[in-house]
Amino acid sequence: MLKVAILDDYQNVSQQFVNLEKLSGKYEFKIFSEPFIDEADTLEQLADFEALLIMRERTPMTKNIIDNLSKLKFIITSGTKNKAIDLEAAKKRKIIVSGTEINIHSTPELTWALILGLARNLKEEIDNMYQGYWQTTVGVELKGKILGLIGLGRVGSQVAKIGKAFGMQVMAWSENLDLDKCKELDVLPSSKEDLITNSDFLSIHVQGGERYKDCITIKELDKMKKTAFLINTSRGPIVNEDDLIIALSTNEIAGAGLDVFEKEPLPENNKLRFLPNALLTPHIGYVTAENYNIFYNQMIESLEACVNGKPIRVIE
């Protein structure tokens, strides 16, 4: 019987979306609901498993892990990409890596929840309501403000459309900005410096990796308006976290809305947790019932295909 590990089911919900009992005659499943302590812990707990069903951007599948899980045959991830998997190491071990489809509109929706939350001071006002206070802050309107987008791909484009619906001026920059897409969406193409200097809300929608690592540092934060807000629902390392903490602590910018972090789960003592102008969510951009239904059912579909020697949605 094939031993299968379902990793990082933080909310203990995987079995709400897929019936594992139906497959109990073919597979022996074990669900892990807590993150591993470190790579040594990962290797110890996963030593006997032949297949891993993983949620993207949670447990990293490094070269060391892949090389030392001797029984591992299949890695199946949510989504069509997962930069936390060392694909070269998997290829050398002849481990099949496959993925699932994903709804991309869930992240733009959360992006706007963060933007609106920052604009109207929702965190502070909600907290104060429970403490018995009434109308303690003054918010800002979105209409007429400048929305700057770092990235105008599938997610950034949706964010741009909603920004236009709010009556915002929308600018965009990336290293491979599509000028035809800018024209189609009525988005002003910009240099990185102009985008950072002029934006009232600066929202990040590029992929992680070395290209955009530390794209936003203290140098960029110093150039932003003191009334501006930074939003990151993409990848934590795109923004230098230490520099952002300094900028927020000194009110160099008005605030930040963050769904992603340098280290996840965010450590309990991380200074971001204690800043009143930081609006934080725990990487829930893709965490919706609709996405989880796709993820877990297509993971099982991919597992069955791999076992039958006809893998689908292979990631190379």
TORKOL-207663 format. One record per residue (C-alpha): residue in three letters; z, x, y. Coordinates in steps of 0.1 Angstrom, whole numbers, padded with zeros to 4 digits. Layout:
N
residuo = ALA&zz = Z&xx = X&yy = Y;
...
END
This chain:
316
residuo = MET&zz = 0000&xx = 0000&yy = 0000;
residuo = LEU&zz = -0011&xx = 0014&yy = 0034;
residuo = LYS&zz = 0019&xx = 0022&yy = 0056;
residuo = VAL&zz = 0012&xx = 0011&yy = 0092;
residuo = ALA&zz = 0034&xx = 0017&yy = 0123;
residuo = ILE&zz = 0032&xx = -0006&yy = 0153;
residuo = LEU&zz = 0045&xx = 0015&yy = 0182;
residuo = ASP&zz = 0062&xx = 0007&yy = 0215;
residuo = ASP&zz = 0064&xx = -0030&yy = 0211;
residuo = TYR&zz = 0089&xx = -0030&yy = 0240;
residuo = GLN&zz = 0092&xx = -0067&yy = 0243;
residuo = ASN&zz = 0094&xx = -0074&yy = 0205;
residuo = VAL&zz = 0064&xx = -0098&yy = 0208;
residuo = SER&zz = 0038&xx = -0084&yy = 0185;
residuo = GLN&zz = 0045&xx = -0109&yy = 0158;
residuo = GLN&zz = 0041&xx = -0138&yy = 0183;
residuo = PHE&zz = 0004&xx = -0128&yy = 0185;
residuo = VAL&zz = -0004&xx = -0118&yy = 0150;
residuo = ASN&zz = 0008&xx = -0130&yy = 0116;
residuo = LEU&zz = 0018&xx = -0098&yy = 0097;
residuo = GLU&zz = 0031&xx = -0117&yy = 0067;
residuo = LYS&zz = -0004&xx = -0127&yy = 0058;
residuo = LEU&zz = -0012&xx = -0090&yy = 0053;
residuo = SER&zz = 0020&xx = -0080&yy = 0036;
residuo = GLY&zz = 0002&xx = -0077&yy = 0002;
residuo = LYS&zz = -0021&xx = -0050&yy = 0016;
residuo = TYR&zz = 0000&xx = -0032&yy = 0043;
residuo = GLU&zz = 0036&xx = -0022&yy = 0048;
residuo = PHE&zz = 0043&xx = -0026&yy = 0085;
residuo = LYS&zz = 0071&xx = -0012&yy = 0106;
residuo = ILE&zz = 0075&xx = -0021&yy = 0142;
residuo = PHE&zz = 0090&xx = 0004&yy = 0167;
residuo = SER&zz = 0104&xx = -0013&yy = 0198;
residuo = GLU&zz = 0119&xx = 0017&yy = 0216;
residuo = PRO&zz = 0101&xx = 0048&yy = 0229;
residuo = PHE&zz = 0106&xx = 0080&yy = 0209;
residuo = ILE&zz = 0130&xx = 0106&yy = 0224;
residuo = ASP&zz = 0105&xx = 0135&yy = 0222;
residuo = GLU&zz = 0077&xx = 0149&yy = 0200;
residuo = ALA&zz = 0101&xx = 0160&yy = 0173;
residuo = ASP&zz = 0115&xx = 0125&yy = 0171;
residuo = THR&zz = 0080&xx = 0111&yy = 0170;
residuo = LEU&zz = 0070&xx = 0134&yy = 0142;
residuo = GLU&zz = 0101&xx = 0127&yy = 0122;
residuo = GLN&zz = 0098&xx = 0089&yy = 0124;
residuo = LEU&zz = 0061&xx = 0087&yy = 0118;
residuo = ALA&zz = 0058&xx = 0113&yy = 0090;
residuo = ASP&zz = 0050&xx = 0087&yy = 0063;
residuo = PHE&zz = 0025&xx = 0065&yy = 0081;
residuo = GLU&zz = -0012&xx = 0064&yy = 0075;
residuo = ALA&zz = -0022&xx = 0042&yy = 0104;
residuo = LEU&zz = -0008&xx = 0038&yy = 0139;
residuo = LEU&zz = -0013&xx = 0008&yy = 0161;
residuo = ILE&zz = -0005&xx = 0019&yy = 0196;
residuo = MET&zz = -0003&xx = 0004&yy = 0231;
residuo = ARG&zz = -0023&xx = 0026&yy = 0255;
residuo = GLU&zz = -0004&xx = 0049&yy = 0279;
residuo = ARG&zz = 0028&xx = 0046&yy = 0260;
residuo = THR&zz = 0035&xx = 0070&yy = 0231;
residuo = PRO&zz = 0012&xx = 0101&yy = 0237;
residuo = MET&zz = -0009&xx = 0112&yy = 0207;
residuo = THR&zz = -0009&xx = 0149&yy = 0215;
residuo = LYS&zz = -0026&xx = 0177&yy = 0195;
residuo = ASN&zz = 0008&xx = 0187&yy = 0181;
residuo = ILE&zz = 0016&xx = 0152&yy = 0169;
residuo = ILE&zz = -0019&xx = 0146&yy = 0154;
residuo = ASP&zz = -0019&xx = 0180&yy = 0137;
residuo = ASN&zz = 0015&xx = 0175&yy = 0121;
residuo = LEU&zz = 0012&xx = 0139&yy = 0109;
residuo = SER&zz = -0004&xx = 0150&yy = 0076;
residuo = LYS&zz = -0008&xx = 0115&yy = 0062;
residuo = LEU&zz = -0024&xx = 0100&yy = 0093;
residuo = LYS&zz = -0059&xx = 0085&yy = 0088;
residuo = PHE&zz = -0063&xx = 0059&yy = 0116;
residuo = ILE&zz = -0052&xx = 0055&yy = 0152;
residuo = ILE&zz = -0059&xx = 0021&yy = 0167;
residuo = THR&zz = -0052&xx = 0016&yy = 0204;
residuo = SER&zz = -0053&xx = -0013&yy = 0228;
residuo = GLY&zz = -0082&xx = -0010&yy = 0253;
residuo = THR&zz = -0115&xx = 0009&yy = 0251;
residuo = LYS&zz = -0100&xx = 0042&yy = 0264;
residuo = ASN&zz = -0067&xx = 0059&yy = 0260;
residuo = LYS&zz = -0062&xx = 0093&yy = 0278;
residuo = ALA&zz = -0029&xx = 0097&yy = 0259;
residuo = ILE&zz = -0049&xx = 0104&yy = 0227;
residuo = ASP&zz = -0062&xx = 0140&yy = 0220;
residuo = LEU&zz = -0095&xx = 0129&yy = 0207;
residuo = GLU&zz = -0106&xx = 0164&yy = 0199;
residuo = ALA&zz = -0076&xx = 0170&yy = 0177;
residuo = ALA&zz = -0082&xx = 0136&yy = 0159;
residuo = LYS&zz = -0118&xx = 0145&yy = 0154;
residuo = LYS&zz = -0109&xx = 0179&yy = 0138;
residuo = ARG&zz = -0085&xx = 0161&yy = 0114;
residuo = LYS&zz = -0112&xx = 0134&yy = 0107;
residuo = ILE&zz = -0088&xx = 0107&yy = 0119;
residuo = ILE&zz = -0107&xx = 0076&yy = 0131;
residuo = VAL&zz = -0097&xx = 0063&yy = 0165;
residuo = SER&zz = -0107&xx = 0028&yy = 0175;
residuo = GLY&zz = -0099&xx = 0004&yy = 0203;
residuo = THR&zz = -0099&xx = -0032&yy = 0214;
residuo = GLU&zz = -0114&xx = -0052&yy = 0242;
residuo = ILE&zz = -0093&xx = -0058&yy = 0274;
residuo = ASN&zz = -0092&xx = -0083&yy = 0302;
residuo = ILE&zz = -0094&xx = -0063&yy = 0334;
residuo = HIS&zz = -0086&xx = -0090&yy = 0359;
residuo = SER&zz = -0049&xx = -0089&yy = 0350;
residuo = THR&zz = -0044&xx = -0056&yy = 0369;
residuo = PRO&zz = -0061&xx = -0068&yy = 0402;
residuo = GLU&zz = -0039&xx = -0099&yy = 0400;
residuo = LEU&zz = -0008&xx = -0077&yy = 0398;
residuo = THR&zz = -0021&xx = -0055&yy = 0426;
residuo = TRP&zz = -0022&xx = -0085&yy = 0449;
residuo = ALA&zz = 0013&xx = -0095&yy = 0438;
residuo = LEU&zz = 0025&xx = -0061&yy = 0450;
residuo = ILE&zz = 0005&xx = -0062&yy = 0482;
residuo = LEU&zz = 0019&xx = -0097&yy = 0491;
residuo = GLY&zz = 0054&xx = -0086&yy = 0481;
residuo = LEU&zz = 0053&xx = -0057&yy = 0504;
residuo = ALA&zz = 0036&xx = -0076&yy = 0533;
residuo = ARG&zz = 0063&xx = -0103&yy = 0533;
residuo = ASN&zz = 0093&xx = -0082&yy = 0522;
residuo = LEU&zz = 0098&xx = -0104&yy = 0491;
residuo = LYS&zz = 0121&xx = -0080&yy = 0473;
residuo = GLU&zz = 0146&xx = -0079&yy = 0502;
residuo = GLU&zz = 0143&xx = -0116&yy = 0511;
residuo = ILE&zz = 0147&xx = -0127&yy = 0475;
residuo = ASP&zz = 0178&xx = -0105&yy = 0470;
residuo = ASN&zz = 0192&xx = -0117&yy = 0503;
residuo = MET&zz = 0188&xx = -0154&yy = 0493;
residuo = TYR&zz = 0210&xx = -0148&yy = 0463;
residuo = GLN&zz = 0236&xx = -0131&yy = 0486;
residuo = GLY&zz = 0236&xx = -0161&yy = 0510;
residuo = TYR&zz = 0215&xx = -0146&yy = 0538;
residuo = TRP&zz = 0186&xx = -0164&yy = 0556;
residuo = GLN&zz = 0155&xx = -0148&yy = 0572;
residuo = THR&zz = 0164&xx = -0112&yy = 0575;
residuo = THR&zz = 0130&xx = -0095&yy = 0579;
residuo = VAL&zz = 0097&xx = -0100&yy = 0597;
residuo = GLY&zz = 0066&xx = -0098&yy = 0576;
residuo = VAL&zz = 0030&xx = -0090&yy = 0584;
residuo = GLU&zz = -0002&xx = -0110&yy = 0579;
residuo = LEU&zz = -0031&xx = -0097&yy = 0558;
residuo = LYS&zz = -0059&xx = -0112&yy = 0579;
residuo = GLY&zz = -0076&xx = -0085&yy = 0601;
residuo = LYS&zz = -0058&xx = -0057&yy = 0584;
residuo = ILE&zz = -0076&xx = -0028&yy = 0567;
residuo = LEU&zz = -0075&xx = -0025&yy = 0530;
residuo = GLY&zz = -0084&xx = 0009&yy = 0517;
residuo = LEU&zz = -0095&xx = 0013&yy = 0481;
residuo = ILE&zz = -0095&xx = 0046&yy = 0462;
residuo = GLY&zz = -0120&xx = 0036&yy = 0436;
residuo = LEU&zz = -0145&xx = 0007&yy = 0436;
residuo = GLY&zz = -0151&xx = 0003&yy = 0399;
residuo = ARG&zz = -0144&xx = -0028&yy = 0378;
residuo = VAL&zz = -0108&xx = -0032&yy = 0390;
residuo = GLY&zz = -0113&xx = -0020&yy = 0425;
residuo = SER&zz = -0143&xx = -0044&yy = 0430;
residuo = GLN&zz = -0121&xx = -0074&yy = 0421;
residuo = VAL&zz = -0094&xx = -0062&yy = 0445;
residuo = ALA&zz = -0120&xx = -0059&yy = 0472;
residuo = LYS&zz = -0133&xx = -0094&yy = 0467;
residuo = ILE&zz = -0098&xx = -0109&yy = 0471;
residuo = GLY&zz = -0092&xx = -0087&yy = 0502;
residuo = LYS&zz = -0123&xx = -0102&yy = 0518;
residuo = ALA&zz = -0111&xx = -0137&yy = 0509;
residuo = PHE&zz = -0079&xx = -0129&yy = 0529;
residuo = GLY&zz = -0100&xx = -0119&yy = 0558;
residuo = MET&zz = -0093&xx = -0082&yy = 0555;
residuo = GLN&zz = -0116&xx = -0053&yy = 0564;
residuo = VAL&zz = -0122&xx = -0034&yy = 0532;
residuo = MET&zz = -0131&xx = 0003&yy = 0530;
residuo = ALA&zz = -0135&xx = 0025&yy = 0499;
residuo = TRP&zz = -0137&xx = 0061&yy = 0488;
residuo = SER&zz = -0140&xx = 0079&yy = 0455;
residuo = GLU&zz = -0158&xx = 0110&yy = 0443;
residuo = ASN&zz = -0186&xx = 0090&yy = 0428;
residuo = LEU&zz = -0186&xx = 0060&yy = 0451;
residuo = ASP&zz = -0215&xx = 0035&yy = 0444;
residuo = LEU&zz = -0231&xx = 0028&yy = 0477;
residuo = ASP&zz = -0250&xx = -0002&yy = 0463;
residuo = LYS&zz = -0217&xx = -0017&yy = 0451;
residuo = CYS&zz = -0203&xx = -0012&yy = 0486;
residuo = LYS&zz = -0233&xx = -0030&yy = 0501;
residuo = GLU&zz = -0231&xx = -0058&yy = 0476;
residuo = LEU&zz = -0193&xx = -0064&yy = 0483;
residuo = ASP&zz = -0196&xx = -0058&yy = 0521;
residuo = VAL&zz = -0172&xx = -0028&yy = 0517;
residuo = LEU&zz = -0174&xx = 0001&yy = 0542;
residuo = PRO&zz = -0179&xx = 0035&yy = 0524;
residuo = SER&zz = -0156&xx = 0061&yy = 0538;
residuo = SER&zz = -0145&xx = 0097&yy = 0536;
residuo = LYS&zz = -0111&xx = 0102&yy = 0519;
residuo = GLU&zz = -0095&xx = 0113&yy = 0552;
residuo = ASP&zz = -0108&xx = 0083&yy = 0572;
residuo = LEU&zz = -0096&xx = 0060&yy = 0544;
residuo = ILE&zz = -0061&xx = 0074&yy = 0544;
residuo = THR&zz = -0058&xx = 0075&yy = 0582;
residuo = ASN&zz = -0071&xx = 0040&yy = 0589;
residuo = SER&zz = -0058&xx = 0019&yy = 0560;
residuo = ASP&zz = -0030&xx = -0006&yy = 0565;
residuo = PHE&zz = -0028&xx = -0011&yy = 0527;
residuo = LEU&zz = -0040&xx = 0018&yy = 0505;
residuo = SER&zz = -0046&xx = 0008&yy = 0469;
residuo = ILE&zz = -0055&xx = 0031&yy = 0440;
residuo = HIS&zz = -0081&xx = 0021&yy = 0414;
residuo = VAL&zz = -0095&xx = 0053&yy = 0398;
residuo = GLN&zz = -0089&xx = 0066&yy = 0363;
residuo = GLY&zz = -0063&xx = 0091&yy = 0355;
residuo = GLY&zz = -0070&xx = 0127&yy = 0343;
residuo = GLU&zz = -0073&xx = 0160&yy = 0361;
residuo = ARG&zz = -0100&xx = 0148&yy = 0386;
residuo = TYR&zz = -0076&xx = 0126&yy = 0406;
residuo = LYS&zz = -0042&xx = 0142&yy = 0397;
residuo = ASP&zz = -0022&xx = 0146&yy = 0429;
residuo = CYS&zz = -0049&xx = 0129&yy = 0448;
residuo = ILE&zz = -0021&xx = 0116&yy = 0471;
residuo = THR&zz = 0004&xx = 0143&yy = 0482;
residuo = ILE&zz = 0026&xx = 0148&yy = 0512;
residuo = LYS&zz = -0005&xx = 0160&yy = 0531;
residuo = GLU&zz = -0022&xx = 0126&yy = 0527;
residuo = LEU&zz = 0011&xx = 0106&yy = 0531;
residuo = ASP&zz = 0017&xx = 0123&yy = 0565;
residuo = LYS&zz = -0017&xx = 0112&yy = 0577;
residuo = MET&zz = -0011&xx = 0075&yy = 0568;
residuo = LYS&zz = 0001&xx = 0050&yy = 0594;
residuo = LYS&zz = 0038&xx = 0047&yy = 0596;
residuo = THR&zz = 0032&xx = 0009&yy = 0591;
residuo = ALA&zz = 0010&xx = 0014&yy = 0561;
residuo = PHE&zz = 0017&xx = 0006&yy = 0524;
residuo = LEU&zz = 0006&xx = 0025&yy = 0493;
residuo = ILE&zz = -0001&xx = 0006&yy = 0461;
residuo = ASN&zz = -0007&xx = 0022&yy = 0427;
residuo = THR&zz = -0015&xx = 0001&yy = 0396;
residuo = SER&zz = -0037&xx = 0028&yy = 0381;
residuo = ARG&zz = -0019&xx = 0060&yy = 0368;
residuo = GLY&zz = 0013&xx = 0076&yy = 0379;
residuo = PRO&zz = 0001&xx = 0112&yy = 0383;
residuo = ILE&zz = -0025&xx = 0103&yy = 0408;
residuo = VAL&zz = 0003&xx = 0102&yy = 0434;
residuo = ASN&zz = 0027&xx = 0131&yy = 0436;
residuo = GLU&zz = 0060&xx = 0113&yy = 0429;
residuo = ASP&zz = 0083&xx = 0138&yy = 0446;
residuo = ASP&zz = 0062&xx = 0137&yy = 0477;
residuo = LEU&zz = 0061&xx = 0099&yy = 0477;
residuo = ILE&zz = 0099&xx = 0098&yy = 0474;
residuo = ILE&zz = 0102&xx = 0121&yy = 0505;
residuo = ALA&zz = 0077&xx = 0099&yy = 0525;
residuo = LEU&zz = 0095&xx = 0067&yy = 0516;
residuo = SER&zz = 0130&xx = 0082&yy = 0522;
residuo = THR&zz = 0120&xx = 0094&yy = 0557;
residuo = ASN&zz = 0099&xx = 0062&yy = 0565;
residuo = GLU&zz = 0068&xx = 0083&yy = 0568;
residuo = ILE&zz = 0051&xx = 0052&yy = 0554;
residuo = ALA&zz = 0064&xx = 0016&yy = 0554;
residuo = GLY&zz = 0066&xx = 0012&yy = 0517;
residuo = ALA&zz = 0050&xx = 0015&yy = 0483;
residuo = GLY&zz = 0042&xx = -0009&yy = 0454;
residuo = LEU&zz = 0041&xx = 0009&yy = 0421;
residuo = ASP&zz = 0034&xx = -0003&yy = 0386;
residuo = VAL&zz = 0028&xx = 0032&yy = 0371;
residuo = PHE&zz = 0049&xx = 0064&yy = 0372;
residuo = GLU&zz = 0048&xx = 0101&yy = 0363;
residuo = LYS&zz = 0071&xx = 0095&yy = 0334;
residuo = GLU&zz = 0073&xx = 0061&yy = 0316;
residuo = PRO&zz = 0096&xx = 0043&yy = 0310;
residuo = LEU&zz = 0108&xx = 0053&yy = 0344;
residuo = PRO&zz = 0142&xx = 0072&yy = 0340;
residuo = GLU&zz = 0172&xx = 0052&yy = 0351;
residuo = ASN&zz = 0182&xx = 0079&yy = 0376;
residuo = ASN&zz = 0148&xx = 0082&yy = 0392;
residuo = LYS&zz = 0152&xx = 0081&yy = 0430;
residuo = LEU&zz = 0124&xx = 0055&yy = 0434;
residuo = ARG&zz = 0148&xx = 0029&yy = 0419;
residuo = PHE&zz = 0171&xx = 0033&yy = 0448;
residuo = LEU&zz = 0147&xx = 0031&yy = 0477;
residuo = PRO&zz = 0147&xx = -0002&yy = 0496;
residuo = ASN&zz = 0110&xx = 0002&yy = 0506;
residuo = ALA&zz = 0098&xx = 0007&yy = 0470;
residuo = LEU&zz = 0086&xx = -0024&yy = 0451;
residuo = LEU&zz = 0085&xx = -0014&yy = 0414;
residuo = THR&zz = 0072&xx = -0031&yy = 0383;
residuo = PRO&zz = 0073&xx = -0016&yy = 0348;
residuo = HIS&zz = 0036&xx = -0009&yy = 0341;
residuo = ILE&zz = 0028&xx = -0046&yy = 0335;
residuo = GLY&zz = -0007&xx = -0046&yy = 0350;
residuo = TYR&zz = -0022&xx = -0053&yy = 0315;
residuo = VAL&zz = 0009&xx = -0071&yy = 0300;
residuo = THR&zz = -0003&xx = -0107&yy = 0297;
residuo = ALA&zz = -0003&xx = -0131&yy = 0269;
residuo = GLU&zz = -0041&xx = -0132&yy = 0271;
residuo = ASN&zz = -0044&xx = -0094&yy = 0267;
residuo = TYR&zz = -0017&xx = -0091&yy = 0240;
residuo = ASN&zz = -0035&xx = -0118&yy = 0220;
residuo = ILE&zz = -0067&xx = -0097&yy = 0222;
residuo = PHE&zz = -0049&xx = -0064&yy = 0216;
residuo = TYR&zz = -0029&xx = -0073&yy = 0185;
residuo = ASN&zz = -0055&xx = -0094&yy = 0167;
residuo = GLN&zz = -0083&xx = -0068&yy = 0174;
residuo = MET&zz = -0060&xx = -0040&yy = 0163;
residuo = ILE&zz = -0057&xx = -0057&yy = 0129;
residuo = GLU&zz = -0094&xx = -0064&yy = 0128;
residuo = SER&zz = -0101&xx = -0027&yy = 0135;
residuo = LEU&zz = -0075&xx = -0017&yy = 0109;
residuo = GLU&zz = -0093&xx = -0038&yy = 0083;
residuo = ALA&zz = -0126&xx = -0024&yy = 0093;
residuo = CYS&zz = -0114&xx = 0012&yy = 0090;
residuo = VAL&zz = -0098&xx = 0006&yy = 0056;
residuo = ASN&zz = -0131&xx = -0010&yy = 0044;
residuo = GLY&zz = -0150&xx = 0021&yy = 0055;
residuo = LYS&zz = -0169&xx = 0003&yy = 0083;
residuo = PRO&zz = -0149&xx = 0012&yy = 0115;
residuo = ILE&zz = -0156&xx = -0008&yy = 0147;
residuo = ARG&zz = -0151&xx = 0000&yy = 0184;
residuo = VAL&zz = -0148&xx = 0037&yy = 0176;
residuo = ILE&zz = -0136&xx = 0059&yy = 0205;
residuo = GLU&zz = -0150&xx = 0094&yy = 0205;
END
